[in-house]
Amino acid sequence: MSGLWLVAGYAGVTGFFVLEATTRRGGGASSLDASGDDRGTTGMIVGAYALASSLAPVLRHSALLPLPRRAAPAGVVLQAVGLGARLWAMRTLGRSYSRTLRTETGQSVVDTGPYRLVRHPGYAGSLLIWTGFALTSSSLLVVALVGALMGTAYHRRMAAEEELLRRELPDYDDYCARTKKLIPFVGDGDQLIPDDSGPP
C-alpha cells in the first residue's frame, strides 16, 4: 500500500507540471532565459525538482526512521492544498507570473487574492506540493532530503526576487511592511526563511 501512496505523490507532482504548462501565460512569462537578477535560482529550483523526484523512490526503502502510515495520505492532502494555492497565485498575477525573475515596464505591486496575505503564495504552494510528495514516501529521510533541497532553492529565490522588486517597484517596501513573506497570520514569514537580500 505504501507504494501506491508514492504513486499518488507522483501524480501530485505531475499535476504541478501540468498546471505550469497549461496556466502560465506565453511569451516572457514562460521563458527560461534568465537575467542576472535571477542569480541562477531557476536552474537551482529545476535541479531540486529533478533530485527530489529521482531519489525519493530509492531512499524511501531506508529503515531510518520510517513515518507513521497516516503521513502518506496527509501528504496527498498537502499536495492538493499546494496545487490550489499555486493556481490561485498564478491566476492572480497573470502575465507577471514568470518562470525567471524579471519585471515589465509599467508593472505594479499586486496585493489582491493570496497576495493580500503573503508575498510569495506561489512558492508556498510549491513547498506544500513537494513536502506532500516527500510525505507520501513514508520516509523521514526523504522528507529531510526534499525539505533541504526545496528550502535552500526557494530561500535563495525569494531573496533574489525581493531584492529585484524592492529596486524596481516603488511601492514594494510598503507592501512588505504589511504582509508576511510565506506564512499568513502566523508571526513573520521572514523567521522561517530569513531575508538575506540586504542589511537588516
Secondary structure as the mmCIF struct_conf table of DSSP 4:
data_model
#
loop_
_struct_conf.conf_type_id
_struct_conf.id
_struct_conf.beg_label_comp_id
_struct_conf.beg_label_asym_id
_struct_conf.beg_label_seq_id
_struct_conf.end_label_comp_id
_struct_conf.end_label_asym_id
_struct_conf.end_label_seq_id
HELX_RH_AL_P HELX_RH_AL_P1 SER A 2 THR A 23
BEND BEND1 ARG A 24 ARG A 24
BEND BEND2 GLY A 26 GLY A 26
HELX_RH_3T_P HELX_RH_3T_P1 GLY A 27 SER A 30
HELX_RH_3T_P HELX_RH_3T_P2 GLY A 36 ASP A 38
TURN_TY1_P TURN_TY1_P1 ARG A 39 GLY A 40
HELX_RH_AL_P HELX_RH_AL_P2 THR A 41 LEU A 59
TURN_TY1_P TURN_TY1_P2 ARG A 60 HIS A 61
BEND BEND3 LEU A 64 LEU A 65
STRN STRN1 PRO A 66 PRO A 66
HELX_LH_PP_P HELX_LH_PP_P1 LEU A 67 PRO A 68
TURN_TY1_P TURN_TY1_P3 ARG A 69 ARG A 70
HELX_RH_AL_P HELX_RH_AL_P3 ALA A 71 LEU A 93
HELX_RH_3T_P HELX_RH_3T_P3 GLY A 94 SER A 96
BEND BEND4 ARG A 99 THR A 100
TURN_TY1_P TURN_TY1_P4 THR A 105 GLY A 106
BEND BEND5 THR A 112 THR A 112
HELX_RH_3T_P HELX_RH_3T_P4 GLY A 113 ARG A 116
TURN_TY1_P TURN_TY1_P5 LEU A 117 LEU A 117
STRN STRN2 VAL A 118 VAL A 118
BEND BEND6 ARG A 119 ARG A 119
HELX_RH_AL_P HELX_RH_AL_P4 PRO A 121 LEU A 135
TURN_TY1_P TURN_TY1_P6 THR A 136 SER A 138
STRN STRN3 SER A 139 SER A 139
HELX_RH_AL_P HELX_RH_AL_P5 LEU A 140 GLU A 168
TURN_TY1_P TURN_TY1_P7 PRO A 170 ASP A 171
HELX_RH_AL_P HELX_RH_AL_P6 TYR A 172 ARG A 178
BEND BEND7 THR A 179 THR A 179
STRN STRN4 LYS A 180 LYS A 180
BEND BEND8 LYS A 181 GLY A 187
HELX_RH_3T_P HELX_RH_3T_P5 GLY A 189 GLN A 191
TURN_TY1_P TURN_TY1_P8 LEU A 192 LEU A 192
BEND BEND9 ILE A 193 ILE A 193
BEND BEND10 SER A 197 GLY A 198
#
